[in-house]
Amino acid sequence: VHFGWKEGAGNGYDSGVDVLIPPFAMGSGMVGFLQTGDRKEMLYTDLRAPELPQEWKISADPLRTRRPVQFSWDPASLPKDVSFTIRVGNKDVDMSQSSTVSLPEKGVLVIRATKKEPQP
C-alpha cells in the first residue's frame, strides 16, 4: 500500500491518482486503505491533497495465513516538518523513530500526519 500527497488530488477517490483494489479471492488475506465518505471500495494507493492534518486508515486481515501483517517504511523519506504517527491497537508509534509495525490479527491501522511544532 502507498499513501502520500499530490497536488490536485482530493481527499476521496481520484481516478488516475488513487488505485482501487480488485475484488479479493475467497479466503485470501487483504490489506488496503479505507476510503472516506460513502465509498466502500478499498485502495492500494491513497494520495490526498497536500494539507494538514491528514489521516489514513489501513484495514488488514491475514485470513488464510494467520500470520501477522508487517508494515514497513523508510523514516528518512518522511518530510522533516511533518509528524507522522501510526496507531496499532492503542499504541501510537512515531514513524520517524521506527521503520516497521506488525498487526497480529484483523484490524485497522491509523496513520496521522500533523504539522510539527517548532522547537525552541
PABATI-483260 format. One line per 5 residues: number of its first residue (from 0); their letters; for each residue x, y, z of N, C-alpha, C, O. Coordinates in nm, 3 decimals, decimal comma, m for minus. Layout:
NUM = A = X Y Z X Y Z X Y Z X Y Z | ...
//
This chain:
0 = VHFGW = 0,085 m0,118 0,000 0,000 0,000 0,000 0,089 0,124 0,000 0,203 0,120 0,047 | 0,036 0,231 m0,053 0,113 0,354 m0,069 0,022 0,472 m0,034 m0,092 0,480 m0,080 | 0,074 0,564 0,048 m0,003 0,684 0,081 0,087 0,805 0,063 0,209 0,794 0,057 | 0,024 0,922 0,054 0,101 1,045 0,042 0,015 1,159 m0,007 m0,107 1,155 0,001 | 0,084 1,261 m0,059 0,017 1,381 m0,110 0,049 1,400 m0,257 0,153 1,357 m0,306
5 = KEGAG = m0,044 1,465 m0,325 m0,022 1,501 m0,465 m0,104 1,626 m0,494 m0,223 1,632 m0,464 | m0,039 1,724 m0,553 m0,110 1,846 m0,593 m0,226 1,808 m0,684 m0,210 1,727 m0,775 | m0,341 1,866 m0,659 m0,459 1,842 m0,741 m0,543 1,724 m0,695 m0,655 1,705 m0,743 | m0,491 1,644 m0,602 m0,569 1,531 m0,550 m0,671 1,581 m0,450 m0,652 1,684 m0,386 | m0,780 1,508 m0,438 m0,880 1,538 m0,337 m0,860 1,446 m0,218 m0,763 1,371 m0,213
10 = NGYDS = m0,951 1,452 m0,125 m0,941 1,365 m0,007 m1,028 1,241 m0,019 m1,041 1,165 0,077 | m1,089 1,221 m0,135 m1,162 1,099 m0,166 m1,093 1,029 m0,281 m0,977 1,057 m0,310 | m1,163 0,938 m0,348 m1,105 0,865 m0,460 m1,086 0,958 m0,579 m1,177 1,032 m0,616 | m0,966 0,954 m0,637 m0,933 1,032 m0,757 m0,891 0,936 m0,867 m0,787 0,872 m0,856 | m0,972 0,925 m0,971 m0,940 0,838 m1,084 m0,807 0,882 m1,146 m0,786 1,001 m1,169
15 = GVDVL = m0,718 0,788 m1,173 m0,589 0,820 m1,232 m0,483 0,856 m1,129 m0,366 0,869 m1,164 | m0,522 0,872 m1,003 m0,428 0,905 m0,895 m0,428 0,792 m0,793 m0,323 0,735 m0,762 | m0,545 0,761 m0,740 m0,558 0,653 m0,642 m0,577 0,521 m0,717 m0,622 0,519 m0,831 | m0,543 0,411 m0,651 m0,555 0,279 m0,714 m0,651 0,195 m0,633 m0,628 0,167 m0,515 | m0,762 0,154 m0,697 m0,860 0,068 m0,633 m0,808 m0,075 m0,623 m0,732 m0,121 m0,709
20 = IPPFA = m0,848 m0,145 m0,519 m0,815 m0,286 m0,503 m0,920 m0,368 m0,577 m1,039 m0,345 m0,559 | m0,876 m0,463 m0,660 m0,975 m0,551 m0,725 m1,041 m0,641 m0,621 m0,991 m0,652 m0,509 | m1,152 m0,705 m0,655 m1,217 m0,795 m0,558 m1,121 m0,903 m0,510 m1,038 m0,954 m0,587 | m1,132 m0,938 m0,383 m1,046 m1,040 m0,324 m1,099 m1,179 m0,354 m1,219 m1,200 m0,365 | m1,006 m1,275 m0,366 m1,045 m1,415 m0,379 m1,093 m1,463 m0,242 m1,042 m1,417 m0,139
25 = MGSGM = m1,188 m1,552 m0,240 m1,239 m1,602 m0,112 m1,127 m1,668 m0,033 m1,049 m1,747 m0,086 | m1,118 m1,633 0,093 m1,020 m1,694 0,181 m0,881 m1,634 0,173 m0,792 m1,675 0,247 | m0,861 m1,536 0,084 m0,729 m1,473 0,076 m0,721 m1,359 0,177 m0,824 m1,308 0,222 | m0,601 m1,321 0,213 m0,583 m1,207 0,301 m0,602 m1,078 0,225 m0,610 m1,078 0,102 | m0,610 m0,968 0,297 m0,625 m0,839 0,230 m0,568 m0,728 0,315 m0,570 m0,732 0,438
30 = VGFLQ = m0,516 m0,626 0,244 m0,467 m0,504 0,306 m0,503 m0,391 0,213 m0,480 m0,400 0,092 | m0,559 m0,284 0,267 m0,591 m0,170 0,183 m0,640 m0,052 0,264 m0,677 m0,065 0,381 | m0,641 0,064 0,201 m0,689 0,187 0,265 m0,840 0,190 0,261 m0,902 0,160 0,159 | m0,899 0,228 0,374 m1,042 0,253 0,379 m1,066 0,394 0,327 m0,990 0,485 0,360 | m1,169 0,412 0,248 m1,198 0,544 0,194 m1,283 0,626 0,289 m1,353 0,572 0,375
35 = TGDRK = m1,276 0,756 0,273 m1,362 0,845 0,350 m1,496 0,856 0,278 m1,506 0,822 0,160 | m1,597 0,902 0,346 m1,727 0,922 0,284 m1,803 0,793 0,263 m1,788 0,697 0,339 | m1,887 0,791 0,159 m1,978 0,680 0,134 m1,918 0,565 0,053 m1,980 0,459 0,044 | m1,801 0,583 m0,005 m1,744 0,478 m0,091 m1,697 0,361 m0,006 m1,637 0,378 0,100 | m1,724 0,241 m0,055 m1,688 0,119 0,018 m1,566 0,048 m0,040 m1,506 m0,035 0,028
40 = EMLYT = m1,528 0,080 m0,165 m1,411 0,015 m0,224 m1,286 0,052 m0,145 m1,276 0,160 m0,088 | m1,191 m0,040 m0,142 m1,065 m0,012 m0,074 m0,960 0,026 m0,177 m0,975 m0,001 m0,296 | m0,853 0,091 m0,129 m0,748 0,142 m0,217 m0,612 0,080 m0,185 m0,580 0,055 m0,068 | m0,532 0,053 m0,290 m0,390 0,020 m0,272 m0,310 0,149 m0,254 m0,217 0,154 m0,173 | m0,347 0,252 m0,330 m0,279 0,381 m0,324 m0,382 0,488 m0,288 m0,488 0,497 m0,350
45 = DLRAP = m0,349 0,569 m0,187 m0,438 0,676 m0,143 m0,355 0,804 m0,131 m0,290 0,828 m0,029 | m0,359 0,886 m0,236 m0,290 1,014 m0,237 m0,393 1,123 m0,212 m0,501 1,123 m0,270 | m0,357 1,216 m0,126 m0,450 1,320 m0,082 m0,398 1,459 m0,118 m0,283 1,476 m0,161 | m0,486 1,557 m0,101 m0,446 1,697 m0,118 m0,337 1,728 m0,015 m0,344 1,680 0,098 | m0,238 1,808 m0,052 m0,128 1,840 0,040 m0,169 1,941 0,146 m0,132 2,058 0,140
50 = ELPQE = m0,245 1,895 0,244 m0,289 1,981 0,353 m0,283 1,900 0,482 m0,292 1,777 0,481 | m0,269 1,970 0,593 m0,262 1,906 0,724 m0,372 1,958 0,813 m0,415 2,072 0,796 | m0,419 1,879 0,909 m0,379 1,741 0,934 m0,446 1,646 0,834 m0,544 1,681 0,769 | m0,390 1,526 0,823 m0,444 1,419 0,739 m0,447 1,290 0,818 m0,371 1,273 0,914 | m0,535 1,200 0,777 m0,544 1,070 0,843 m0,577 0,964 0,738 m0,669 0,982 0,658
55 = WKISA = m0,503 0,854 0,739 m0,527 0,740 0,652 m0,557 0,620 0,739 m0,492 0,599 0,841 | m0,656 0,540 0,701 m0,689 0,418 0,774 m0,659 0,298 0,684 m0,706 0,291 0,570 | m0,582 0,204 0,737 m0,547 0,084 0,663 m0,613 m0,035 0,731 m0,590 m0,061 0,849 | m0,693 m0,107 0,656 m0,756 m0,228 0,706 m0,672 m0,348 0,665 m0,628 m0,356 0,550 | m0,649 m0,439 0,758 m0,569 m0,558 0,727 m0,633 m0,681 0,790 m0,681 m0,677 0,903
60 = DPLRT = m0,631 m0,790 0,713 m0,683 m0,917 0,763 m0,600 m1,028 0,701 m0,608 m1,051 0,580 | m0,520 m1,100 0,782 m0,434 m1,205 0,726 m0,512 m1,328 0,680 m0,458 m1,409 0,604 | m0,636 m1,346 0,722 m0,722 m1,458 0,686 m0,651 m1,593 0,683 m0,620 m1,650 0,788 | m0,624 m1,644 0,563 m0,572 m1,779 0,550 m0,438 m1,799 0,618 m0,417 m1,903 0,681 | m0,347 m1,706 0,608 m0,212 m1,726 0,662 m0,209 m1,721 0,813 m0,129 m1,790 0,877
65 = RRPVQ = m0,294 m1,639 0,871 m0,298 m1,620 1,017 m0,162 m1,579 1,073 m0,134 m1,601 1,192 | m0,078 m1,522 0,990 0,048 m1,465 1,036 0,032 m1,314 1,045 m0,048 m1,256 0,971 | 0,106 m1,249 1,134 0,095 m1,103 1,146 0,124 m1,034 1,012 0,206 m1,080 0,933 | 0,054 m0,924 0,990 0,078 m0,842 0,871 0,184 m0,738 0,909 0,167 m0,664 1,006 | 0,293 m0,733 0,832 0,403 m0,641 0,858 0,390 m0,518 0,768 0,362 m0,530 0,649
70 = FSWDP = 0,411 m0,401 0,826 0,414 m0,276 0,751 0,549 m0,212 0,775 0,596 m0,204 0,889 | 0,613 m0,165 0,668 0,744 m0,101 0,686 0,752 0,023 0,597 0,678 0,037 0,499 | 0,844 0,113 0,632 0,865 0,238 0,561 1,006 0,285 0,590 1,074 0,231 0,677 | 1,050 0,385 0,516 1,182 0,445 0,537 1,163 0,578 0,609 1,117 0,674 0,549 | 1,199 0,585 0,739 1,182 0,710 0,813 1,251 0,830 0,748 1,203 0,942 0,759
75 = ASLPK = 1,362 0,806 0,680 1,436 0,916 0,616 1,357 0,978 0,501 1,387 1,091 0,460 | 1,259 0,908 0,447 1,182 0,960 0,335 1,066 1,050 0,378 1,001 1,112 0,294 | 1,039 1,057 0,508 0,928 1,138 0,557 0,968 1,286 0,562 1,082 1,317 0,596 | 0,877 1,378 0,528 0,908 1,520 0,537 0,947 1,557 0,680 0,883 1,511 0,776 | 1,050 1,639 0,696 1,101 1,675 0,829 1,009 1,769 0,907 1,016 1,774 1,029
80 = DVSFT = 0,922 1,843 0,836 0,836 1,939 0,905 0,697 1,881 0,937 0,608 1,955 0,980 | 0,679 1,750 0,917 0,552 1,684 0,943 0,575 1,570 1,041 0,671 1,494 1,028 | 0,486 1,559 1,138 0,491 1,449 1,234 0,398 1,338 1,186 0,280 1,360 1,164 | 0,453 1,216 1,170 0,375 1,101 1,129 0,370 1,001 1,244 0,473 0,962 1,299 | 0,249 0,960 1,280 0,233 0,852 1,377 0,146 0,744 1,313 0,061 0,772 1,228
85 = IRVGN = 0,168 0,621 1,357 0,084 0,511 1,314 0,032 0,443 1,439 0,111 0,403 1,526 | m0,099 0,429 1,449 m0,162 0,369 1,568 m0,188 0,222 1,540 m0,254 0,184 1,444 | m0,133 0,139 1,629 m0,153 m0,006 1,626 m0,221 m0,042 1,758 m0,160 m0,031 1,864 | m0,348 m0,084 1,750 m0,422 m0,108 1,874 m0,439 0,023 1,948 m0,499 0,117 1,895 | m0,386 0,031 2,071 m0,395 0,156 2,147 m0,259 0,223 2,163 m0,241 0,307 2,252
90 = KDVDM = m0,163 0,186 2,077 m0,027 0,240 2,085 0,006 0,323 1,961 m0,010 0,277 1,848 | 0,052 0,448 1,984 0,099 0,534 1,875 0,248 0,515 1,857 0,324 0,521 1,954 | 0,290 0,492 1,733 0,432 0,476 1,700 0,475 0,595 1,618 0,412 0,628 1,518 | 0,585 0,661 1,660 0,643 0,773 1,586 0,714 0,715 1,464 0,814 0,645 1,477 | 0,664 0,745 1,345 0,717 0,685 1,223 0,856 0,737 1,188 0,924 0,676 1,105
95 = SQSST = 0,900 0,846 1,249 1,037 0,894 1,225 1,138 0,820 1,312 1,258 0,827 1,287 | 1,089 0,750 1,414 1,177 0,678 1,507 1,173 0,527 1,489 1,251 0,455 1,551 | 1,084 0,479 1,408 1,067 0,336 1,385 1,047 0,314 1,236 1,011 0,408 1,164 | 1,070 0,192 1,189 1,053 0,165 1,046 0,958 0,049 1,018 0,940 0,012 0,902 | 0,897 m0,008 1,121 0,808 m0,120 1,098 0,710 m0,136 1,213 0,740 m0,104 1,328
100 = VSLPE = 0,592 m0,185 1,182 0,494 m0,227 1,281 0,433 m0,358 1,233 0,438 m0,392 1,115 | 0,375 m0,430 1,326 0,314 m0,558 1,296 0,172 m0,559 1,351 0,148 m0,518 1,464 | 0,080 m0,606 1,270 m0,058 m0,620 1,312 m0,085 m0,770 1,326 m0,094 m0,840 1,225 | m0,098 m0,820 1,449 m0,106 m0,964 1,471 m0,236 m1,030 1,424 m0,239 m1,151 1,402 | m0,341 m0,952 1,408 m0,469 m1,008 1,366 m0,548 m0,901 1,293 m0,502 m0,788 1,279
105 = KGVLV = m0,666 m0,936 1,248 m0,750 m0,842 1,174 m0,765 m0,712 1,252 m0,790 m0,713 1,372 | m0,749 m0,601 1,182 m0,763 m0,472 1,249 m0,740 m0,356 1,155 m0,726 m0,374 1,033 | m0,737 m0,238 1,212 m0,718 m0,114 1,136 m0,602 m0,037 1,196 m0,596 m0,016 1,317 | m0,509 0,004 1,110 m0,400 0,094 1,150 m0,442 0,235 1,109 m0,508 0,253 1,006 | m0,404 0,333 1,188 m0,437 0,472 1,156 m0,307 0,551 1,148 m0,231 0,558 1,244
110 = IRATK = m0,282 0,609 1,030 m0,165 0,696 1,011 m0,214 0,840 1,020 m0,310 0,879 0,953 | m0,148 0,919 1,104 m0,183 1,061 1,118 m0,062 1,145 1,081 0,052 1,117 1,119 | m0,090 1,250 1,006 0,014 1,347 0,969 m0,030 1,483 1,020 m0,140 1,530 0,989 | 0,058 1,546 1,101 0,029 1,678 1,155 0,155 1,765 1,141 0,266 1,714 1,129 | 0,135 1,895 1,142 0,248 1,988 1,134 0,329 1,979 1,263 0,273 1,982 1,373
115 = KEPQP = 0,461 1,966 1,249 0,548 1,964 1,369 0,551 2,100 1,432 0,553 2,203 1,364 | 0,550 2,099 1,565 0,563 2,223 1,639 0,710 2,268 1,633 0,799 2,185 1,644 | 0,735 2,399 1,616 0,874 2,446 1,613 0,943 2,418 1,747 0,882 2,434 1,853 | 1,069 2,377 1,740 1,148 2,352 1,860 1,205 2,484 1,911 1,253 2,565 1,831 | 1,200 2,509 2,044 1,253 2,636 2,099 1,404 2,642 2,087 1,465 2,741 2,127
//
